[in-house]
Amino acid sequence: MPGAGLLVLGVVAGLLALFGPLEIAAGVLLGGWLFVPGTLSLPGLPHLALLTRVPLYALALRAALEAWPRHGSSGQGSSGQGEPRQGSSRNGEPSSRRVRLVLRAHDLRPTAIHAALAVWLVVGFVDGVALAGQGVSFAGDMHAWLRLVDAAVLFVVVLALARRLGPWRVARLAAFLACCTLVVAFAERVTGSGWSHFLFEHLPAELGSPGAAKLATRAGAVRVQVAAQFALEYGWVLVMMLPLVVVVIARAAGWPARPATAAGANTDGMPAAAGSGGPGRWRRALWIAPPAVVVGVVLTASRSAEVAVVAALLGLGVLAGLARRTMLRTALAAAIAIGAVAIVAPGALIAPFVAAAHTNSISIRLARLPLVFLAAASRPFVGAGFRGLVSTVPGVDDAYALTYATLGVLGLLAWLGLLTTIAVSIWPAIRAERGTFHRLTGAACLVGVVAVAVAGGAYDLVVTPQSTWALMVVGALGVAVAEAVRARSPSSAAAVVGYQPARRASCRRTLQLLSGAMAGGVAGGVILLAVPAHVAANYQVVTVDPVVAGRSPAPISRLDGEVLVHTACGVMESASASRPGTELWCKSVSSIDPLATPGLALMRVSGPNGASIRSVLDAGESSARSAGMMLSITVVSPPRDGRPAWAATAPLWMAVTGIGAAAFALALRRRRAMPESLGQGSGGAGTSSAELAVK
């Protein structure tokens, strides 16, 4: 797209987010998330001026201005489940004119996830920017940290929108836009041209950004990616959104049919669907959307995402408490979608798995992990910084390993704590009555969060904007639904006559959590003392004689380089095998990075002391020279003594584990101690406190 078009698009998006109706502003924000690459900058402006940031921060500014307390403001702009209040005419009759919705301070009230996001941001700045290793670009680290800030702001804004507009409107909007991306995906499949590449096409300075390249291929067919950085990310984003699409389509199609009140709302608090007497033909036609999403996942040719589709649908059915008949219908719809793909493109389903047998993509990912861990071996708590791996590996393809290498154990615990907090905050929605919109949407959002946690093991999810934004969208929507469930259920156990909680229950819970932390810390200290210390050093091995390379008329071929590296590593590893207590690890650089110079190897030697390392190194080099190889070994990091990172950080992560175990035990004990009338089987979340007291 020409640069002028992008500037106009950015200005229009900012104005709509700032001054347009609230629902349109939400659509602009979510549309930018799904249709605009997260790395696309506005031409002529600083690189930090990303196009997706324009509606995000415009809407955040709008929320701050509208929520600012004013004299005489009641702080209420709507009533009920996000429905705007109606005005009154002069004769006293209700008017059909709706009041313009605005965000209020009550919509920005904090939750536990806000605290988890704050911890994530603080740890990210301290470990990823302030304490980053030497030689790392400060600007690059700040740019990476600002992406975390974007995700945090997005959660706050989307949660405020869901509170003001109502969960149904935001869920419907997100699902509709996710289905609209399928139109672009199908066009990419037919034309072979990428939408993301088109947006970057007239920006030569941005062509090296992630997502700017042309569509990748697998088994001779293009892999669709829309606005994601690569096809695998788009496939997983569709998996994260698939349960929500199923719920929204089911609700729009008139299922489940629930009795409506006189006010025009169902018993679960949602607006009554049109045509409650039975879905019309056009509403039944909406069921084509979930199979279309499945087809979109298949067209990404992403093996892990295709397998996750089945797990996501099953998880939605289990958490939502659907009947067997409904789950069979869902399975039938998925089978129809798979059958349609098999008819239209017979090789689309099995080609990615067949192609995997002829590639070494999995072995390359596994080979990178030792090198990734080496980058943070001397800094296990804080990591190497956001950009600490740029010169080491092109990509990790594992969000957890990447987080540990860049932010250390503190960053990894902060990320896991954020995922756990989001999941726990959504869980109350699962306790709503079966068949309600709240129960279905809560289950869909929880499945989406679990999909994020699983996808983190398949690619670098924490540095891909569209994936992290997906987590914030489903998390914010799930929290809004959970809050609606709490508002319709008894506020506390004290609402039941005759049940009084202990006076100092809060202090007791705090002491039990501290006890869990202390027990975990002590156990971690025992692990730290029990694991013996060792000495390790890293080296770079050049297997090509510089004299031979200089006299050769042509550069060394990749095949010759691989043969030399495997021979040298095998000889040196065999020489170290005869020395107990020592370990020599050697790996070709080209097996980790296919674009690296052939003939290079990375080697790590560890032992009980420095003398053992020196002896192993001398023995390995002597064996290689005896085999006629002229090696050049240079030191990457000198010998250092210490314990393995998992043992050195054991007191910290064991203390966090102890807190989690204590919190889980408290939750089980509290559930058992609750009166039976507070359980789910006594009428669900929609039962009033008065009814519970009577029971």
Salt bridges, closest charged atoms under 4 A:
GLU23 OE2 - ARG172 NH2 3.43
GLU66 OE2 - ARG62 NE 3.06
GLU83 OE1 - ARG169 NH2 3.45
ASP107 OD2 - ARG164 NE 2.81
ASP150 OD2 - ARG53 NE 2.60
GLU206 OE2 - HIS47 ND1 3.53
ASP397 OD2 - ARG365 NE 3.39
ASP397 OD2 - ARG368 NH1 3.25
GLU433 OE2 - ARG258 NH2 3.62
GLU483 OE1 - ARG109 NH2 3.24
GLU483 OE2 - ARG163 NH2 2.62
GLU562 OE1 - HIS566 NE2 3.20
ASP618 OD1 - ARG614 NH2 2.80
GLU621 OE2 - ARG625 NH2 2.99
